[in-house]
């Protein structure tokens, strides 16, 4: 995986909790976008 920041400005060295939340947030937004389409 790319080590560069990916999720809404959360850095690659963020805590596991922060990265987990960012991944959940991204998937949740993607799910909503799919539902609206």
Secondary structure, 3 states (H helix, E strand, C coil): CCCCCCECCECCCCCHHHHHHHHHHHHHHHHHHHHHC
